[in-house]
Amino acid sequence: MEALLSHFEILSDQSLYDKSFDPSTIEDLMKLFEVEAYKSWAAMELEQQKDVEEAEHTVREAEDHLDSVMESAMEEFRRFEEEMERNSKAELGSLVDKAENARKMGKSMEKAASVASKRYVEAAVNSATASMKSAWKGLSNPNKVHPS
């Protein structure tokens, strides 16, 4: 483009001083300017297309990286979830075992209390029976004198 401007300057000076100057030479130069402008425009478009392709490539790489990071995070979450599931099942099992042991202990204590209660009642009945027998013996034997 610099060369064309320099050539245009030379031709314009020549047109001022040379009476035999052919104006079609300036027209030819103007066509060269037009061609050069199209070339510049095409080069800029090509460069822009290249920049667009680079940007798209960068976006694809970023998306791939994001997908990779998301997949890694999801895998870590799945492992965490599985671990929490195992821990909660183990804890539930432990609580169920403790509850079962407490139930068994309660039944055992209930049986022990029931047996103790029955023995107490039997002892009380036996004591009352013995007292009654003793009282009947005392009433049926008129020879005995009450110690009071």
C-alpha positions in Angstrom: 0.0 0.0 0.0 2.9 2.3 0.8 4.4 1.7 -2.7 1.0 2.5 -4.3 0.8 5.8 -2.4 4.3 6.6 -3.4 3.6 5.8 -7.0 0.4 7.9 -6.8 2.4 10.8 -5.6 4.8 10.5 -8.5 1.9 10.3 -11.0 0.1 13.2 -9.6 3.3 15.4 -9.8 3.8 14.1 -13.3 0.3 15.0 -14.3 0.8 18.6 -13.1 4.0 19.2 -15.1 3.7 16.9 -18.1 1.2 18.0 -20.7 1.3 14.6 -22.5 0.3 12.8 -19.3 -2.2 10.0 -19.9 -5.0 10.0 -17.2 -5.6 6.3 -17.7 -2.4 5.6 -15.8 -4.0 7.1 -12.7 -7.1 5.0 -13.4 -4.9 1.9 -13.6 -3.3 2.8 -10.3 -6.7 3.3 -8.8 -7.6 -0.3 -9.9 -4.5 -1.4 -8.2 -5.6 0.4 -5.0 -8.9 -1.4 -5.3 -7.2 -4.8 -5.7 -4.9 -4.0 -2.8 -7.9 -3.0 -0.6 -9.7 -6.3 -1.5 -6.5 -8.2 -0.6 -6.2 -6.4 2.7 -9.9 -7.1 3.4 -9.5 -10.8 2.5 -6.4 -11.0 4.7 -8.3 -9.5 7.6 -11.2 -11.8 7.0 -8.8 -14.8 7.0 -7.1 -13.5 10.2 -10.5 -13.0 11.8 -11.6 -16.6 10.7 -8.3 -17.9 12.2 -9.0 -16.0 15.5 -12.6 -17.4 15.5 -11.3 -20.9 15.0 -8.7 -20.4 17.8 -11.4 -19.1 20.1 -13.7 -22.0 19.3 -10.8 -24.4 19.9 -10.1 -22.7 23.3 -13.8 -22.9 24.2 -13.9 -26.6 23.3 -10.8 -27.2 25.5 -12.5 -25.2 28.3 -15.7 -27.3 27.9 -13.7 -30.5 27.9 -11.8 -29.4 31.0 -15.1 -28.4 32.7 -16.6 -31.8 31.7 -13.6 -33.5 33.2 -13.8 -31.5 36.4 -17.5 -32.0 36.7 -17.2 -35.8 36.1 -14.4 -35.9 38.7 -16.6 -34.0 41.2 -19.6 -36.3 40.5 -17.4 -39.4 40.9 -16.1 -38.0 44.2 -19.7 -37.2 45.2 -20.8 -40.8 44.3 -18.0 -42.2 46.5 -18.9 -39.9 49.3 -22.6 -40.9 49.0 -21.7 -44.7 49.0 -19.5 -44.2 52.0 -22.2 -42.3 53.8 -24.7 -45.1 52.8 -22.4 -47.8 54.3 -21.8 -45.7 57.4 -25.5 -45.1 57.9 -26.3 -48.8 57.3 -23.7 -49.8 59.8 -25.0 -47.3 62.4 -28.5 -48.5 61.8 -27.4 -52.1 62.3 -25.7 -51.1 65.5 -28.8 -49.3 66.8 -31.0 -52.3 65.8 -28.7 -54.6 67.7 -28.7 -52.3 70.8 -32.5 -52.1 70.6 -32.8 -55.9 70.4 -30.4 -56.3 73.4 -32.4 -53.7 75.3 -35.7 -55.6 74.4 -34.2 -58.9 75.6 -33.0 -57.3 78.8 -36.4 -55.8 79.4 -38.1 -59.2 78.8 -35.5 -60.8 81.1 -36.2 -58.2 83.8 -39.9 -58.6 83.4 -39.6 -62.4 83.9 -37.4 -61.9 86.9 -39.8 -59.4 88.4 -42.7 -61.8 87.7 -40.9 -64.7 89.3 -40.0 -62.6 92.3 -43.5 -61.4 92.6 -44.9 -64.9 92.4 -42.4 -66.1 95.1 -43.4 -63.1 97.3 -47.0 -63.9 96.9 -46.3 -67.6 97.6 -44.3 -66.7 100.7 -47.0 -64.4 101.9 -49.7 -67.1 101.4 -47.5 -69.7 103.1 -46.9 -67.3 106.0 -50.6 -66.5 106.3 -51.4 -70.2 106.1 -48.9 -71.1 108.8 -50.3 -68.3 111.0 -53.8 -69.5 110.4 -52.9 -73.1 111.2 -51.1 -71.9 114.4 -54.2 -69.9 115.3 -56.5 -72.8 114.7 -54.3 -75.1 116.8 -54.4 -72.5 119.6 -58.2 -72.3 119.4 -58.7 -76.0 119.2 -56.5 -76.7 122.2 -58.3 -75.3 125.3 -55.6 -76.3 127.7 -53.2 -73.7 126.5 -53.1 -70.4 128.2 -52.2 -67.3 126.2 -48.9 -65.9 127.4 -50.2 -62.4 127.8 
